[in-house]
């Protein structure tokens, strides 16, 4: 019969137990560059249309592949302008509704005044032509910048949520801030109809209010899949934190 000294034991520290068993959630806040994805997506679509339907145009001693329709360049220019406007001008819910109502009102008003015929008669004089190389070059640059921001730079700082603890961590430089999750109030905001719902594909902002003597308001902007994040946060807050005094001891087989 093996003695007690012959039975190997292994004590797991609280950190090891926490790492192995405690669920956690990582929250990244993204820059406004995320909303620029239509710039490179539509650009590649226009390049594909130009490659499939384009015509070779000679300008001087050089030839360029261009789409014969002026609408391709006009549409791409309008999309880029709209992206610039909606990523720099915040239209909250009320203002978004007012903007849509205003556009509809102007549309009906111009129709009632018979102005649309005069406006449409001016369109034949509007033409924008870009060659396939321009679409590919600009779209590739935008894709590289977008990817670097979304997959690299935006992930150098993040929020880590565990049962009982919320920490703000930095990949470079180290250091972190920690908050107790007891009494935390989380609020999601999808205030900008165009930016959050259309360009952000369901992205939104998180607002966190800490409790205690040093209460602090925390704003985490541009969180992807914000609805899922809020549901995961609610589940984690409901989980009881691991007691730091708990020690798990496992016994091996007798020798």
Secondary structure, 3 states (H helix, E strand, C coil): CCCHHHCCEEEECHHHHHHHHCCEEEECCCCHHHHHHHHHHHHHHHHHHHHHHEEEEEECCEEEEEECCCHHHHHHHHHHHHHHHHHHCCCCHHHHHHHHHHHHHHHHHHHHCCCHHHHHHHHCCCCCCCEHHHHHHHHHHHHHHHHHHHHCHHHCEEEEEECCEEEEEECCCCCEEEEECCCCEEEEECCCHHHHHHHCCCCEEEEEECCCCCCCEEEEEEECCHHHHHHHHHHHHHCCCCCCCCCEEEECCCC
